Amino acid sequence: MSFDDVHDCTITNRYPNEYLNSLNLSGLPPFKLDLKVGCSIILLRNITPKVGLSNGTRLMIVNCANRIIEAQILTGGKFDDLVFIPRIFLTPSSSEIPFEMTRRQFPIRLAYAMTINKSQGQSVNFGGIDLRTLVFSHGQLYVALSRCTSGDCTSVLSNDASRSMTNIVYPKVLL
């Protein structure tokens, strides 16, 4: 569980801890992380890029403790390295709330699903692609389909019964 704090001590009493804990803002990990050894996670912040801990890195939990997580890197040049992820102070970048708050938590989320943009540059053995909402940018369909190591290990979910999809291509970009 995280520790949530409001910066301005004059309004601290206005927002009880239960309310702060319930906030699920973009860019912040959840208040409560349910983790276990072997689960796949994704890093939400750059911690130490030289070691391989940068935003979007997929990891697998090797050991969990209250203040630190030991994980194995699953992507990139530091593949298979063991790293330690500490709890850090995170401040939401959005203006969804009328006050400034800080959450002390591990900068991770479970990686059971990721966006096409986050998957770029990564390889997975088995993957599913949800195309019920159309891709909206140049080359996104290609990126989504090329993440799996084999076509036999890729599943596609679509509303279109004709089994076709439009790959948006802007010819001017290719010149």
N, C-alpha and C positions, 0 to 999 in steps of 0.2 A: 504494500500500500504506500501511497505517496504522502508527502507532507505539503499541504497547501497553505500559503500565507498571502495576506493582502499587504501591499506596501505602505499605505497610509493608515497609521494607527488610529486616526480619528474615526474611520469608517469600519474598522475591524468588527465592531459589535453588530453592525448592520447586516453582515453576511456571515451566517453561521457556517461552521466547518462542513456540515452536511450538504449545504448548498454548493460550497466550493468544490467538494469532493464529487458532486454530481455533474460538474461541468465537463463536457467532452469537446474541447476546442480543437480546431485544426492545428497541426504542428505540435500538439502536446500528447504525450502518452496518456492512457487512461489512469484514473486514480488507483484502481486495483488491477494488477497484472496476475493472471492465473497462468503460471509457467510450470513446466516440468522438464526434466532431462530428456533430451531428444527432440524437443519441439523446434520448429523453424521460426526464426524471428528476423525482422528487418530493422536496421539502424535508422533513426530519424535525424541524427545530427552528425556533423563532422567532429570526431573526437581527436583522433591522431591519424591523419591520412597516410603518413609514412609507414605506419604499422598495418594499414589496411582498414582502419575504422573510419569510413567516410559515409556520408548520407546515401542510403539505398543499398548498403552492403547486406547480403543475406548471411545469416549465421545459424548454427545449431547449438543449442544449450548443452554443455557438458556437465556443468555443476552450478547449483544455485545457492546463494547465501543471502543474508539480509542486506548486506551493503555492497555486494559485488557479484557479478555473473561471469563464470568462465564459459567461453564459447569458442566454437571452431568455425573459421571462415569458410563459406561455401562457394564464393565467387571471386573472380579477379586474380591478380598476380600473387596474392598472399593466400591462395587456396590451401586449405588444410592446416593453417597456422592456428595455434591456440592464443586467445586474447582474453583480456579482462575488461569488463564493462562496469564502470562505477555509476552510482547514482549522481546525477548532476542537477543543478538548478536550471529550470527552463521557464522562460517567460513567453506567453502567447503573443504572436505578432499581429493577431486580428484585433479589430476594434469592436468585437461582438459584445463585450462587457464594459460597463461604465467605470471600471476601476482597474488598477494594475495589480496583477497577482503573480506569484511565483509558485511553481510546483517542483518539488525535489523528488525525482523518480528516475528509473533507468530509461534512457532515451531510445526505447525500442517499442515495437508492436509485433504481435503475432503475424507471421507471413503466410497465412493460408491462402491469401489472395493478394494480387498487386495490380496496379494499373499498367497499361501498355508502356507508358513512359518510364515507370520504375523498372520494368522488365528489360529495357534496352541494355544490351551488353551482357546479359546473363543467359545461362543455359540451364534447362531443366530436363529431367528424364521423362516426366509425365506432366502434361498440362491440359488445362481446359480453357477455352476462350469463349466468353459470353458476348455474342454479337447481336443480342436482342436490341441493344442501342447501337446505332451505326457508328463506325469509326468516323472521325471528323477532320482528320488532318492528313497531309501528304505522307504516304508510306507507312501509316500506322498498322494497316492490315498486314503488310509484309513483316513488320517488326513482331507483331503478335504471333504470326504463323511460324516464324523462323526461330523462336525461342526454344522449342522442343528439339531434342536431338534426333527424333525420328517422326515421320508422319504417322506411323502406326500408333504412336503414343500421344497423339494430339486429338482432343475432342473439341468440337465446336457446337455451341448452343445458339440457335438462330430461330427467329420467327418466320423466316422466308422458306416456304415449302419447295421452292425451285432449286434450292441448294446453291444459290449464287450470291455473290456479294460484290459490291463495287469498291475497287481500290482507288481512292482519290489520288490523282497524279496531276501536278501542275507542270506542263511542259516547259514553261519559262524557267523553272527552277533547274531543270536538267541541262540547259544551255550553258 
